[in-house]
Amino acid sequence: MRHIVLLVSVFSLSTSLQAQVFMRPFENAAAMGMGGSTIAVPSLSSGLSNEAQLGLGERLGFWAGSALPYGVEGWQTAHFQAVAGMGKYSGVGLGIEHSGTDVYTEQRFRLAYGRRLTEAFYLGGSADVLRASAQEYGSTTMATFGLSLLAHALPDVWIGAKIQNPFQQKIGEDLVPSILRIGASWKPSDILLMTFETEKDLERSAMIKAGLEYRPASVLVIRAGMRSNKVARIGFGAGLRLKNNIAIDLASEWHPSLGLTPSAMISWRKK
């Protein structure tokens, strides 16, 4: 019974007001552990959250994982990302996201490109195809895009920004959220990273995020974070750096009404 109530609550929320399909996605475990505050992270340690990160010189990487939203059986989510460098100053990326139940699913396919313009300024963009499918109503598809930037403002400070679906395009008759993210990160050493971010959906109030990543040992990463607008959610997690450039990350996010969302991810990055 609890699972039915949760599903009704979440999907009723997603279709209220402006029929918000393609709600807030469930990030990978590394990003979830930091409260989703990753727009200004100056690396791909938490996956590709800002297309401008592709200009940082990453050679090759893969990320794959899944989350169990609020512990609801039958609600499946999965994500996959891949990046490849194109020379020293640019790269391309691929992203696939899936979230849904037996009666309703959402999918996103993304192609991304990022480039370093100067020693301190990086620019990126993405082309997205979104698909929503309801068992009794069929499916609909639309295309949109996003633009992002990353700047090395001070020796230990980075600033990041991204706008997604800037022209408020629709999928069928429903609005796809137009989202602006602006944030900053402070990385005084290889051991500590602190991030802060604000996210604004044009149809909703602004969300404030903050995250922390601490590396007490070369093989261990500890993360914590939070996000809040009308409801505060707390994230926490940890990661292990194994041999052969493989990493395993685990995280959970706690919602005061809906409960925990556990997440797991495995990744490989060529150094």
C-alpha positions in Angstrom: 0.0 0.0 0.0 2.8 2.4 0.8 4.3 1.9 -2.6 1.0 2.7 -4.3 0.7 5.9 -2.3 4.2 7.0 -3.1 3.7 6.4 -6.9 0.4 8.3 -6.9 2.0 11.2 -5.0 5.1 11.5 -7.2 3.3 11.1 -10.6 0.5 13.5 -9.4 3.1 16.1 -8.6 4.8 15.6 -12.0 1.6 16.3 -13.9 0.3 19.2 -11.9 0.1 22.8 -13.0 2.2 22.8 -16.2 2.2 19.0 -16.6 5.8 18.7 -15.7 7.0 15.7 -17.6 10.7 15.0 -17.4 11.0 15.9 -13.7 14.2 16.2 -11.8 16.3 13.3 -12.9 17.9 10.9 -10.4 21.6 11.7 -10.7 24.4 9.1 -10.6 25.6 8.0 -7.2 28.6 10.4 -7.0 26.4 13.4 -7.8 23.6 12.3 -5.6 25.9 12.0 -2.6 26.9 15.7 -3.1 23.3 16.9 -3.3 23.4 17.3 -7.0 25.8 20.2 -6.6 28.1 19.4 -9.5 27.7 22.0 -12.2 31.1 23.6 -11.3 33.1 20.5 -10.5 36.5 20.8 -12.4 36.7 17.1 -13.3 34.6 14.1 -14.4 34.9 12.4 -11.0 31.1 12.7 -10.6 30.3 12.0 -14.3 29.4 14.6 -17.0 27.1 17.2 -15.5 28.4 20.2 -17.5 29.2 19.8 -21.2 32.1 22.3 -20.8 33.9 19.7 -18.7 34.6 17.9 -22.0 37.3 20.5 -22.6 39.3 19.5 -19.6 41.2 16.9 -21.6 39.6 13.7 -20.3 40.8 10.9 -22.7 38.1 8.2 -22.3 35.5 7.3 -19.6 32.4 5.3 -19.0 29.8 5.6 -16.2 26.8 3.3 -15.6 24.4 3.0 -12.7 20.9 2.9 -11.3 18.7 4.2 -8.5 15.7 2.9 -6.7 13.5 6.0 -6.2 12.1 6.1 -2.6 12.4 2.3 -2.4 9.4 1.8 -4.7 9.3 -1.6 -6.3 8.7 -1.5 -10.0 10.1 2.0 -10.5 13.2 1.5 -12.5 15.9 4.0 -13.4 19.2 3.6 -15.2 21.8 5.9 -16.7 24.9 5.5 -19.0 27.5 8.1 -20.0 30.6 7.9 -22.2 33.2 10.6 -23.0 36.1 10.6 -25.5 38.7 13.3 -26.0 39.2 14.9 -29.4 42.7 16.2 -29.1 44.0 18.1 -26.1 41.3 20.8 -25.9 38.0 19.2 -26.7 35.8 16.1 -26.3 32.5 14.5 -27.0 30.0 12.8 -24.8 27.0 10.5 -24.9 24.3 10.2 -22.3 21.3 7.8 -21.9 18.8 8.1 -19.1 15.7 5.9 -18.3 13.1 6.3 -15.6 9.7 4.7 -15.4 7.3 2.0 -14.4 5.3 -0.6 -16.3 2.7 2.1 -17.3 4.8 5.2 -17.8 8.5 5.8 -18.9 10.7 8.7 -19.7 14.0 8.5 -21.7 16.6 11.0 -22.6 19.4 10.6 -25.3 22.1 13.2 -25.3 25.0 14.1 -27.5 27.5 16.6 -26.1 30.5 18.6 -27.1 32.9 20.7 -25.0 36.0 22.8 -25.8 38.6 24.8 -24.0 38.6 28.3 -25.4 41.3 29.8 -23.2 43.3 28.5 -20.2 40.5 29.6 -17.9 37.3 29.4 -20.0 35.5 26.3 -21.3 32.3 26.1 -23.4 30.0 23.2 -24.1 26.6 22.2 -25.6 24.3 19.3 -26.0 21.6 18.1 -28.3 18.8 16.1 -26.6 16.1 13.8 -27.7 13.3 13.2 -25.1 10.7 10.5 -25.2 7.7 9.9 -22.9 5.5 6.8 -23.2 2.3 6.0 -21.4 0.8 2.6 -21.7 -2.7 3.7 -22.7 -1.8 6.8 -24.5 1.1 5.9 -26.7 4.4 7.9 -26.9 5.7 11.2 -28.0 9.2 12.5 -28.8 10.8 16.0 -28.9 14.3 17.5 -29.4 15.9 20.3 -27.4 19.4 21.5 -26.5 21.5 23.0 -23.7 24.5 25.3 -23.4 27.0 25.4 -20.6 30.3 27.0 -19.5 33.0 26.5 -16.9 35.5 29.1 -15.8 38.7 28.9 -13.7 38.0 32.2 -11.9 40.7 31.9 -9.1 43.5 29.4 -8.4 41.2 27.3 -6.2 37.8 28.4 -7.5 35.7 27.3 -10.5 32.4 28.7 -11.7 29.9 26.8 -13.8 26.6 27.5 -15.5 24.2 25.6 -17.7 20.8 26.4 -19.3 18.7 23.5 -20.6 15.7 23.8 -22.9 16.0 27.6 -23.0 13.0 28.1 -25.4 10.5 26.1 -23.2 9.8 23.6 -25.8 7.0 21.0 -25.3 6.7 17.3 -25.6 3.2 16.7 -26.9 1.1 19.3 -25.1 3.3 19.4 -22.0 6.1 21.7 -21.1 9.5 20.3 -20.6 11.2 22.1 -17.7 13.6 25.0 -18.7 16.3 24.9 -16.1 19.2 27.3 -15.3 22.0 26.1 -13.0 24.7 28.4 -11.7 27.3 27.3 -9.2 30.9 27.5 -7.9 33.4 25.0 -6.4 36.4 25.5 -4.1 39.2 22.9 -4.4 42.1 23.9 -2.1 43.8 20.5 -2.5 43.3 17.1 -4.0 41.8 16.0 -0.7 38.9 18.4 -0.4 36.2 19.8 -2.8 33.3 22.0 -1.7 30.5 23.1 -4.0 27.5 25.5 -4.0 24.8 25.8 -6.7 21.4 27.3 -7.4 19.0 25.7 -9.8 16.0 27.6 -11.2 13.1 25.9 -13.1 11.1 28.6 -14.8 7.9 27.1 -13.4 9.1 26.5 -9.9 11.0 28.2 -7.0 14.8 28.2 -7.0 16.6 25.3 -5.4 19.8 25.7 -3.4 22.4 22.9 -3.3 25.6 22.4 -1.5 28.1 19.5 -1.6 31.3 18.2 0.0 33.8 15.6 -1.3 36.6 14.4 1.0 39.3 12.0 0.1 40.9 10.6 3.3 42.9 8.0 1.3 43.7 7.5 -2.3 41.2 4.7 -2.6 38.3 6.2 -0.6 36.0 9.2 -1.3 33.3 10.4 1.2 30.5 12.7 0.0 27.7 14.7 1.7 25.3 17.3 0.3 21.9 18.8 0.5 19.3 20.5 -1.7 16.4 22.6 -0.6 13.5 24.7 -2.0 10.2 23.9 -0.3 11.5 20.6 1.0 15.1 19.9 2.1 16.7 16.6 0.9 20.0 15.3 2.3 22.5 13.2 0.3 25.4 11.1 1.5 27.7 8.5 -0.1 31.1 7.0 -0.6 33.3 5.7 -3.4 36.1 3.2 -3.8 38.9 3.7 -6.3 40.0 0.2 -7.4 42.8 -1.1 -9.6 42.7 -0.7 -13.4 41.0 2.8 -13.1 37.7 1.2 -12.0 35.6 3.1 -9.4 32.4 2.0 -7.5 30.2 4.7 -5.9 27.2 4.3 -3.6 24.9 7.0 -2.3 21.4 7.7 -0.9 19.2 10.7 -0.7 16.7 11.2 2.1 13.4 12.9 1.4 11.4 13.8 4.6 8.1 12.6 3.2 9.0 9.9 0.6 12.1 8.3 2.2 15.4 7.1 0.9 16.5 6.8 -2.7 19.6 4.5 -2.9 21.9 4.7 -5.9 24.9 2.8 -7.2 27.4 3.4 -10.1 30.4 1.8 -11.6 32.8 3.8 -13.8 36.1 3.5 -15.7 38.3 6.4 -16.7 41.5 6.2 -18.7 44.2 8.3 -17.0 
